[in-house]
Amino acid sequence: MQVSVESTGNIERKLTITVPAAQIDADVESRLKSMRGRVKVDGFRPGKVPLSVVSQQYGDSVYQEVLGETFQKTFSEAIEQEKLRVAGQPEIAPESLERGQDLVYVATVDIYPEFEIAPMADLEIKRPVATISDEDVDTMIENLRSQQKEWTDVERAAADGDTVKINFVGSLDGELFDGGSAEDFSVELGAGRMLKDFEEGLVGMSKGEEKEITVSFPEDYQAENLKGKDAQFKLTVNEVKEATLPEVDDAFIEKFGVDAGDLEAFRAEIRSNMQRELEQAIKNRVKQSVMDGLSDLHEIDLPKALVTQEVGYVRNEMAENAGGADMSSLPDDLFKEQASRRVKLGLIVGEIVTKNELKSDPSKVDDMLNTLASTYEDPQQLIEYYKTNPQAMQTIQAAVMEEMIVEWVIGQAKVTDEEVAFTDLMNPQQQAAA
């Protein structure tokens, strides 16, 4: 076998591989001989079929089979011979496939990029610092009350905070449009789940009242036929309900596993849970800053095969998060940016782990597992599940390694603490919208 390697880019290599015809012919003949005792050909006894007859009937298919295996075997031997760290599967382009001639093919591959880890001293990380005030605890208790609110019918005009059940019929330029009509449709006024014009049109309406409104659809609306258009809706209110929040009484407190009437213990339990969530939010924010910083510090050529593979993973994850929606028809470009970022960070993190010989710390694995289990009713049952499930344990070990990498970066980077309100840290999207 002969191999020549051409560099056609920073990480792209073209391998021209030549396999002698004699080697392939020998493999084909060996297989045909082994078939003589198994094949059945009219006019010949089993095991007595001449090799020439076997070759005439099965030679082409056996040749194709040998070719497929030869591609795989010789490519593996070639990259080992040339000491190439190949990323992903090659693109194979045969140049000569004729039987009786040398097999010549070109394998185009990307190799793993070689790069140096940038000095972490150049990285600036802001670490959020927040405290939980009594007002934050009050807000959380109000949120818990809101989650358990009950709805009761009222005979008055609808206002923000109410839920109305309606029938509506929408039209565009006098024509009904798909998805523009419904019956007994519930809308919580002020929740912002419907377009602003639609919700505002319902405010002040009472049970049995009918009304026609105009709703302006934004330019970025998801339905192409409605973008930037004004539609007319005929509304009929079937019922109006107002929310009643539960009192913070014995029954309410008991629902959270706290002894009835012990308001201080209840508030302490709420604060403890909030503190745990706060610490996790700070970890996540710091980790995000570290990963963003690592990405910004490095310029790396990304192997196309790895990005393509990661696009598939991102697509599948988004489909699962969307309840199993079919995303197979969506173009790869929609997922490419996120996939490229993951591949880039994977290469950087892998280099940090290799160069610094970082290894997962068993004690940290146990600590993380115990922390995770502490949020469950039967912690020991969860611990046993993980410890008897190697695949599940790998997720814990990977998370620990991630934390160790963040610690390694933080230990060298410029880190400054930044005072942040608890609500801003826990609700970053809400803060951005404001």
Buried (B, 14 or more C-beta within 10 A) or exposed (E): BEBEBEEEEEBBBBBBBBBEBEBBBEBBBEBBEEBBEEBEBEEBEEEEBEEEBBBEBBBEEBBEBBBEEBBEEBBEBBBEEBEBEBBBEBEBEEEEEEBEEBBBBBBBBBBBBEEEBBEBEEBEBBBBEBEBEEEBBEBBBEEBBEEEEEBEEBEEBBBEEBBBBBBBBBBBEEEEBEEBBEEEEBBBBEEEEBBEBBBBBBBEBBBEBEBEBEBBBEEEBEEEEBEEBEBBBBBBBBBBBBBEBBEBEEEBBBEEEBEEEBEEEBBEBBBEEBEEBBEEBBEEBBBEBBBBBBBEBBEBBBBBBBBBBBBEEBBEEBBEEEEEEEBEEEEEEEBBEBBBBBBBBEBBBEBBBEEEEBEBBEEBBBEBBEEBBEEEEEBEEBBEEBEEEEEEBEEBBEBBBBBBBBEBBBEEBEBEEEEBBBBBBBBEEEEEEE
